Amino acid sequence: MTMHIDASSHPIDTPAEATVTWPKWPSHDSGTLKIVSEVLESTRWTISGAYTGQEAYERRFARAFADYCGTLYCTPVTSGTSALTVSLLALGVGAGDEVLVPGLTWVACASATCSVGAVPVLVDIDPTSLAMSPQAAEARINARTKAILLVHPSCRTADIDAFLDISTRHKIPLIEDCSQAHGAMWRGRKAGSFGALGCCSMQQAKVLTSGEGGAVVTSDPVLAEKLEQLRADGRLFSGTPVESRLELVERGAVQGQNFCLTEFQSAILLDRLQHLDEQNSQREVCAETLQALFKGEEDFITFLRRDPRNTRCTYYNLVMKVGLEKYFPGCTIDALALAMTEALNVQVSPLYQPMNSFRLYNPLSSPRIKNFLNKLDFEPARYPLPQAESARLYHITLPNWVLLGGADSAHRIAKVLRTLAAQPHKVLAARQAPTADAF
Ligand SMILES: Cc1ncc(COP(=O)(O)O)c(C=O)c1O
């Protein structure tokens, strides 16, 4: 099908296009201001402070988020990175072990694995979802494989059924990383509730955020008790708090560290969680509108295939595959992302660099592994990732908040893509240097 180009639309570099504003992100309202000021006044800014006579916001958020995810427990932590770190430690993963990690995701999945001493075994992706391929993962399993770290990327979930099957048959625990999928559903159930553990980041760009933050959900009481100690220097909630006394008691059954979420962050998350489903729906509607605008133009723009079992898609970012050779001859995806960034006045990025060549993933530079006999297993280049490399050449991503602007956002994005395609020399003129990778 031929693309409909409106060549009379604005040139992309006019001030009108370049000063477009988008819905404010992160979002907050009077309820958020109220709850944050309650923490300020409360004299308890962290769970390691004394009990004030009212339940810690961290406990309230943990309960609300576990309920939301359909799990029995939730342990809030400082970041997605610390969620992954304590999850691996709770499962007993350490030096000498291997963890299957997607070859196309944020560096934290690999670096958190290295931080516990385990080797990240980089696994290629399924190009239809950009998630880890179950076949490629199973081919990498051996006696040293001690966990599967399954990321639900961007706006689609991985094939959870296939990974549960692999996990059960090989008796290897599954960690679901839902940092990009808060609220996503698979066969009517929340992502994060299928694996032994579900991890989330609540960093600024995520659809549920406190600036920085994270959480681990599980329905396993043994893992939950370990997680609670792993993130609070070995301390646990006493269960019988006394006003003006510390509420955390020193159990020390496992070696913990301090990964506690502050009361400010917990209160923000508690407040924003109430808006998550509504905002997720808004994003979904906007993404579908945009998709409809390119119906019949699949040689120009395509969207990731939606598995019917992925009953709710959430949009950490919107991924589009571009018919680069036909519509932007001679242009790289980095140049197109840069031209779109300028035209839309919002960060448009290519996908992450595949992990075997990601400039932020440099495990051999880390003193953590300097005396390891298996040091060379950490070498990223030893893991071929042809599907990830190919996907990196053709996809662009837009951040979650552009999808909060309704049909207007969808039309603006479509218009800019068409305008650029009508004048590919403008894209070529954009610096061909790599832009920031997807975040
Ligand atoms: C899939 C995934 N896992 C883990 C993380 C790490 O989270 P944080 O930045 O909160 O440490 C991120 C952050 O972008 C992520 O996207």
The ligand as a Gaussian input file, in Angstrom:
#p B3LYP/6-31G(d) Opt

LIG

0 1
 C       13.388000      -3.726000      32.075000
 C       14.097000      -2.910000      33.128000
 N       14.653000      -3.544000      34.181000
 C       15.289000      -2.862000      35.140000
 C       15.396000      -1.496000      35.093000
 C       16.170000      -0.783000      36.150000
 O       15.387000       0.070000      36.902000
 P       16.000000       1.286000      37.727000
 O       16.460000       2.298000      36.757000
 O       14.872000       1.744000      38.576000
 O       17.124000       0.740000      38.534000
 C       14.814000      -0.789000      34.035000
 C       14.904000       0.676000      33.959000
 O       14.745000       1.265000      32.928000
 C       14.153000      -1.522000      33.021000
 O       13.588000      -0.907000      31.969000

